[in-house]
Amino acid sequence: RAHGGVGALKEALAAQGGRAAQLALLNELQRKEATVTATLRKLNEGIETNKSRVAAANAHAFATIRAQVAASFGALVPSKVVDLHCEDPEHLDAAAVEFRLRDRPASGDRGGGGAWRAGVDELSGGQRTLLNLSVYLAAAKYRPSLVLLMDEVDAALDEHNTQRVAAMLKEVARTSQVVAISHHKEFHELADHMVHLSKASDHTVVR
């Protein structure tokens, strides 16, 4: 009687049940929201941590390769000093990398060989070949590859520089398999194995 009869009571109970269902749905949605928020927070933390690791790895790789390039090029071209310059080595995918050169100071010279000069315009063709090779081998030493294929890297080099490059590749061959194509005897003399190819009529002779 207080609810106005059985019909009214049923309607009141149905309304109450509907509110309970809505409340349960709201609680479930709030629980899922909290789970998604926590997951996104962990994901963002992981991304930031990964960015830091990548930045540290980039900086370490650049510093290592930079030092190796300077050492290799200094051994190949004793009259010059080279440096790799990068404003932001932690972000190598977006940062520009340039070469800087200066003359190697003479013994007792306190001038340090003069100021750094950007670019490689002052280098000869052979010296540029040696610089490119220094960068290539520095990267190869930092992360050794199973096989390095060198196609006539000594083509523009004189006898003395060819000997230096051959000796450097001999050192690299301790950690990687080096296959070098060359027509110079300086390379042939330092090779562990040599394959001679020659043209005969319509076929190639291997010996």
CYANA upper distance limits for C-alpha pairs under 8 A (distance plus 0.5 A):
  1 ARG  CA      5 GLY  CA      5.83
  3 HIS  CA      8 ALA  CA      6.46
  3 HIS  CA      9 LEU  CA      5.96
  4 GLY  CA      8 ALA  CA      6.23
  4 GLY  CA      9 LEU  CA      7.62
  5 GLY  CA      9 LEU  CA      6.76
  6 VAL  CA     10 LYS  CA      6.65
  7 GLY  CA     11 GLU  CA      6.84
  8 ALA  CA     12 ALA  CA      6.70
  9 LEU  CA     13 LEU  CA      6.66
 10 LYS  CA     14 ALA  CA      6.56
 11 GLU  CA     15 ALA  CA      6.65
 12 ALA  CA     16 GLN  CA      6.66
 13 LEU  CA     17 GLY  CA      6.60
 14 ALA  CA     18 GLY  CA      6.60
 15 ALA  CA     19 ARG  CA      6.81
 16 GLN  CA     20 ALA  CA      6.77
 17 GLY  CA     21 ALA  CA      6.65
 18 GLY  CA     22 GLN  CA      6.66
 19 ARG  CA     23 LEU  CA      6.52
 20 ALA  CA     24 ALA  CA      6.62
 21 ALA  CA     25 LEU  CA      6.64
 22 GLN  CA     26 LEU  CA      6.58
 23 LEU  CA     27 ASN  CA      6.67
 24 ALA  CA     28 GLU  CA      6.71
 25 LEU  CA     29 LEU  CA      6.65
 26 LEU  CA     30 GLN  CA      6.63
 27 ASN  CA     31 ARG  CA      6.67
 28 GLU  CA     32 LYS  CA      6.74
 29 LEU  CA     33 GLU  CA      6.55
 30 GLN  CA     34 ALA  CA      6.70
 31 ARG  CA     35 THR  CA      6.82
 32 LYS  CA     36 VAL  CA      6.60
 33 GLU  CA     37 THR  CA      6.50
 34 ALA  CA     38 ALA  CA      6.63
 35 THR  CA     39 THR  CA      6.65
 36 VAL  CA     40 LEU  CA      6.60
 37 THR  CA     41 ARG  CA      6.65
 38 ALA  CA     42 LYS  CA      6.77
 39 THR  CA     43 LEU  CA      6.59
 40 LEU  CA     44 ASN  CA      6.57
 41 ARG  CA     45 GLU  CA      6.65
 42 LYS  CA     46 GLY  CA      6.58
 43 LEU  CA     47 ILE  CA      6.68
 44 ASN  CA     48 GLU  CA      6.67
 45 GLU  CA     49 THR  CA      6.60
 46 GLY  CA     50 ASN  CA      6.52
 47 ILE  CA     51 LYS  CA      6.59
 48 GLU  CA     52 SER  CA      6.76
 49 THR  CA     53 ARG  CA      6.81
 50 ASN  CA     54 VAL  CA      6.60
 51 LYS  CA     55 ALA  CA      6.53
 52 SER  CA     56 ALA  CA      6.62
 53 ARG  CA     57 ALA  CA      6.54
 54 VAL  CA     58 ASN  CA      6.51
 54 VAL  CA     90 GLU  CA      8.11
 55 ALA  CA     59 ALA  CA      6.67
 55 ALA  CA     89 PRO  CA      8.39
 55 ALA  CA     90 GLU  CA      4.79
 55 ALA  CA     91 HIS  CA      6.69
 56 ALA  CA     60 HIS  CA      6.64
 56 ALA  CA     90 GLU  CA      6.82
 57 ALA  CA     61 ALA  CA      6.51
 57 ALA  CA     90 GLU  CA      8.15
 58 ASN  CA     62 PHE  CA      6.54
 58 ASN  CA     89 PRO  CA      6.79
 58 ASN  CA     90 GLU  CA      5.60
 58 ASN  CA     91 HIS  CA      7.30
 58 ASN  CA     92 LEU  CA      7.15
 59 ALA  CA     63 ALA  CA      6.62
 59 ALA  CA     89 PRO  CA      5.57
 59 ALA  CA     90 GLU  CA      5.30
 60 HIS  CA     64 THR  CA      6.59
 61 ALA  CA     65 ILE  CA      6.54
 61 ALA  CA    142 TYR  CA      7.91
 62 PHE  CA     66 ARG  CA      6.25
 62 PHE  CA     89 PRO  CA      6.87
 63 ALA  CA     67 ALA  CA      6.72
 64 THR  CA     68 GLN  CA      6.75
 64 THR  CA    142 TYR  CA      7.77
 65 ILE  CA     69 VAL  CA      6.46
 65 ILE  CA    135 VAL  CA      7.98
 65 ILE  CA    138 ALA  CA      5.87
 65 ILE  CA    139 ALA  CA      6.69
 65 ILE  CA    142 TYR  CA      7.33
 66 ARG  CA     70 ALA  CA      6.80
 66 ARG  CA     83 ASP  CA      7.28
 66 ARG  CA     84 LEU  CA      6.14
 67 ALA  CA     71 ALA  CA      6.75
 68 GLN  CA     72 SER  CA      6.49
 68 GLN  CA    134 SER  CA      8.34
 68 GLN  CA    138 ALA  CA      5.96
 69 VAL  CA     73 PHE  CA      6.36
 69 VAL  CA     82 VAL  CA      8.16
 69 VAL  CA     83 ASP  CA      8.16
 69 VAL  CA     84 LEU  CA      8.46
 69 VAL  CA    131 LEU  CA      8.37
 69 VAL  CA    134 SER  CA      5.80
 69 VAL  CA    135 VAL  CA      6.03
 69 VAL  CA    138 ALA  CA      6.29
 70 ALA  CA     74 GLY  CA      6.35
 70 ALA  CA     81 VAL  CA      7.34
 70 ALA  CA     82 VAL  CA      5.96
 70 ALA  CA     83 ASP  CA      6.52
 71 ALA  CA     75 ALA  CA      6.76
 72 SER  CA     76 LEU  CA      6.79
 72 SER  CA    134 SER  CA      6.08
 72 SER  CA    138 ALA  CA      8.37
 73 PHE  CA     77 VAL  CA      6.18
 73 PHE  CA     78 PRO  CA      8.15
 73 PHE  CA     81 VAL  CA      8.04
 73 PHE  CA     82 VAL  CA      7.51
 73 PHE  CA    130 LEU  CA      7.32
 73 PHE  CA    131 LEU  CA      6.51
 73 PHE  CA    134 SER  CA      6.27
 74 GLY  CA     78 PRO  CA      5.49
 74 GLY  CA     79 SER  CA      8.10
 74 GLY  CA     80 LYS  CA      7.02
 74 GLY  CA     81 VAL  CA      6.54
 74 GLY  CA     82 VAL  CA      7.90
 76 LEU  CA    130 LEU  CA      7.35
 76 LEU  CA    161 ASN  CA      7.36
 76 LEU  CA    164 ARG  CA      6.90
 76 LEU  CA    165 VAL  CA      7.97
 77 VAL  CA    127 GLN  CA      7.68
 77 VAL  CA    130 LEU  CA      8.34
 78 PRO  CA    104 ARG  CA      7.73
 79 SER  CA    103 ASP  CA      6.55
 79 SER  CA    104 ARG  CA      5.78
 80 LYS  CA    101 LEU  CA      7.35
 80 LYS  CA    102 ARG  CA      6.43
 80 LYS  CA    103 ASP  CA      5.14
 80 LYS  CA    104 ARG  CA      5.47
 81 VAL  CA    101 LEU  CA      6.18
 81 VAL  CA    102 ARG  CA      5.89
 81 VAL  CA    103 ASP  CA      6.44
 81 VAL  CA    104 ARG  CA      6.03
 82 VAL  CA     99 PHE  CA      7.36
 82 VAL  CA    100 ARG  CA      6.20
 82 VAL  CA    101 LEU  CA      5.16
 82 VAL  CA    102 ARG  CA      7.27
 83 ASP  CA     99 PHE  CA      6.35
 83 ASP  CA    100 ARG  CA      5.61
 83 ASP  CA    101 LEU  CA      6.93
 84 LEU  CA     97 VAL  CA      7.24
 84 LEU  CA     98 GLU  CA      6.36
 84 LEU  CA     99 PHE  CA      5.41
 84 LEU  CA    100 ARG  CA      6.80
 85 HIS  CA     97 VAL  CA      6.18
 85 HIS  CA     98 GLU  CA      5.84
 85 HIS  CA     99 PHE  CA      6.71
 85 HIS  CA    100 ARG  CA      7.39
 86 CYS  CA     95 ALA  CA      7.28
 86 CYS  CA     96 ALA  CA      6.61
 86 CYS  CA     97 VAL  CA      5.31
 86 CYS  CA     98 GLU  CA      7.23
 87 GLU  CA     95 ALA  CA      7.29
 87 GLU  CA     96 ALA  CA      7.80
 87 GLU  CA     97 VAL  CA      8.29
 88 ASP  CA     92 LEU  CA      7.42
 88 ASP  CA     95 ALA  CA      6.33
 89 PRO  CA     95 ALA  CA      7.54
 91 HIS  CA     95 ALA  CA      6.53
 92 LEU  CA     96 ALA  CA      7.86
 98 GLU  CA    118 ALA  CA      7.69
 98 GLU  CA    119 GLY  CA      7.37
 99 PHE  CA    118 ALA  CA      6.50
 99 PHE  CA    119 GLY  CA      5.94
 99 PHE  CA    120 VAL  CA      7.33
100 ARG  CA    116 TRP  CA      6.34
100 ARG  CA    117 ARG  CA      5.82
100 ARG  CA    118 ALA  CA      4.96
100 ARG  CA    119 GLY  CA      6.40
100 ARG  CA    120 VAL  CA      8.00
101 LEU  CA    116 TRP  CA      5.97
101 LEU  CA    117 ARG  CA      5.66
101 LEU  CA    118 ALA  CA      6.93
101 LEU  CA    119 GLY  CA      7.77
101 LEU  CA    120 VAL  CA      7.80
102 ARG  CA    113 GLY  CA      6.60
102 ARG  CA    114 GLY  CA      6.85
102 ARG  CA    115 ALA  CA      6.92
102 ARG  CA    116 TRP  CA      5.63
102 ARG  CA    117 ARG  CA      6.65
103 ASP  CA    113 GLY  CA      5.31
103 ASP  CA    114 GLY  CA      7.25
104 ARG  CA    112 GLY  CA      7.80
104 ARG  CA    113 GLY  CA      5.60
105 PRO  CA    109 ASP  CA      6.24
105 PRO  CA    110 ARG  CA      8.19
105 PRO  CA    111 GLY  CA      7.55
105 PRO  CA    112 GLY  CA      5.77
105 PRO  CA    113 GLY  CA      4.63
105 PRO  CA    114 GLY  CA      8.36
106 ALA  CA    113 GLY  CA      8.04
109 ASP  CA    113 GLY  CA      8.17
120 VAL  CA    128 ARG  CA      7.89
123 LEU  CA    127 GLN  CA      6.09
123 LEU  CA    128 ARG  CA      6.51
124 SER  CA    128 ARG  CA      6.69
125 GLY  CA    129 THR  CA      6.82
125 GLY  CA    156 ALA  CA      7.72
126 GLY  CA    130 LEU  CA      6.87
126 GLY  CA    156 ALA  CA      6.00
126 GLY  CA    157 LEU  CA      5.98
127 GLN  CA    131 LEU  CA      6.66
128 ARG  CA    132 ASN  CA      6.63
129 THR  CA    133 LEU  CA      6.60
129 THR  CA    153 VAL  CA      7.98
129 THR  CA    156 ALA  CA      7.99
130 LEU  CA    134 SER  CA      6.55
131 LEU  CA    135 VAL  CA      6.91
132 ASN  CA    136 TYR  CA      6.70
133 LEU  CA    137 LEU  CA      6.52
133 LEU  CA    153 VAL  CA      8.34
134 SER  CA    138 ALA  CA      6.45
135 VAL  CA    139 ALA  CA      6.76
136 TYR  CA    140 ALA  CA      6.71
137 LEU  CA    141 LYS  CA      6.51
137 LEU  CA    172 VAL  CA      8.21
138 ALA  CA    142 TYR  CA      6.71
139 ALA  CA    143 ARG  CA      6.82
139 ALA  CA    144 PRO  CA      8.35
140 ALA  CA    144 PRO  CA      5.39
140 ALA  CA    145 SER  CA      6.88
141 LYS  CA    172 VAL  CA      7.72
144 PRO  CA    175 THR  CA      7.15
144 PRO  CA    176 SER  CA      6.87
145 SER  CA    176 SER  CA      6.45
146 LEU  CA    175 THR  CA      8.49
146 LEU  CA    176 SER  CA      5.68
146 LEU  CA    177 GLN  CA      6.45
147 VAL  CA    176 SER  CA      6.18
147 VAL  CA    177 GLN  CA      5.12
147 VAL  CA    178 VAL  CA      6.33
147 VAL  CA    179 VAL  CA      7.82
148 LEU  CA    176 SER  CA      7.31
148 LEU  CA    177 GLN  CA      6.64
148 LEU  CA    178 VAL  CA      5.31
148 LEU  CA    179 VAL  CA      6.61
149 LEU  CA    178 VAL  CA      6.63
149 LEU  CA    179 VAL  CA      5.39
149 LEU  CA    180 ALA  CA      6.47
150 MET  CA    178 VAL  CA      7.91
150 MET  CA    179 VAL  CA      6.59
150 MET  CA    180 ALA  CA      5.03
150 MET  CA    181 ILE  CA      6.63
151 ASP  CA    180 ALA  CA      6.49
151 ASP  CA    181 ILE  CA      5.43
151 ASP  CA    182 SER  CA      7.65
152 GLU  CA    180 ALA  CA      7.53
152 GLU  CA    181 ILE  CA      5.67
152 GLU  CA    182 SER  CA      5.47
152 GLU  CA    183 HIS  CA      8.12
153 VAL  CA    181 ILE  CA      8.47
153 VAL  CA    182 SER  CA      8.12
154 ASP  CA    158 ASP  CA      8.46
154 ASP  CA    162 THR  CA      6.28
154 ASP  CA    165 VAL  CA      8.11
154 ASP  CA    182 SER  CA      7.48
154 ASP  CA    184 HIS  CA      8.38
155 ALA  CA    182 SER  CA      8.16
157 LEU  CA    161 ASN  CA      6.34
157 LEU  CA    162 THR  CA      6.31
158 ASP  CA    162 THR  CA      6.53
159 GLU  CA    163 GLN  CA      6.81
159 GLU  CA    186 GLU  CA      8.00
160 HIS  CA    164 ARG  CA      7.08
161 ASN  CA    165 VAL  CA      6.67
162 THR  CA    166 ALA  CA      6.55
162 THR  CA    184 HIS  CA      8.37
162 THR  CA    186 GLU  CA      7.01
162 THR  CA    187 PHE  CA      7.87
163 GLN  CA    167 ALA  CA      6.68
163 GLN  CA    186 GLU  CA      6.02
163 GLN  CA    187 PHE  CA      7.61
164 ARG  CA    168 MET  CA      6.74
165 VAL  CA    169 LEU  CA      6.68
166 ALA  CA    170 LYS  CA      6.65
166 ALA  CA    186 GLU  CA      7.34
166 ALA  CA    187 PHE  CA      5.89
166 ALA  CA    190 LEU  CA      7.32
167 ALA  CA    171 GLU  CA      6.98
167 ALA  CA    190 LEU  CA      7.80
168 MET  CA    172 VAL  CA      6.95
169 LEU  CA    173 ALA  CA      6.57
169 LEU  CA    178 VAL  CA      7.85
170 LYS  CA    174 ARG  CA      7.70
170 LYS  CA    190 LEU  CA      7.58
170 LYS  CA    191 ALA  CA      8.19
172 VAL  CA    176 SER  CA      6.81
172 VAL  CA    178 VAL  CA      8.11
173 ALA  CA    177 GLN  CA      6.11
173 ALA  CA    178 VAL  CA      6.12
182 SER  CA    187 PHE  CA      7.15
182 SER  CA    188 HIS  CA      8.26
183 HIS  CA    187 PHE  CA      8.37
184 HIS  CA    188 HIS  CA      7.20
185 LYS  CA    189 GLU  CA      6.46
186 GLU  CA    190 LEU  CA      7.26
187 PHE  CA    191 ALA  CA      6.79
188 HIS  CA    194 MET  CA      7.35
195 VAL  CA    206 VAL  CA      7.33
195 VAL  CA    207 ARG  CA      6.53
196 HIS  CA    206 VAL  CA      6.28
196 HIS  CA    207 ARG  CA      5.76
197 LEU  CA    204 THR  CA      7.11
197 LEU  CA    205 VAL  CA      6.13
197 LEU  CA    206 VAL  CA      5.35
197 LEU  CA    207 ARG  CA      7.17
198 SER  CA    204 THR  CA      6.20
198 SER  CA    205 VAL  CA      5.68
198 SER  CA    206 VAL  CA      7.30
199 LYS  CA    203 HIS  CA      6.67
199 LYS  CA    204 THR  CA      5.20
199 LYS  CA    205 VAL  CA      6.58
200 ALA  CA    204 THR  CA      6.35
200 ALA  CA    205 VAL  CA      6.99
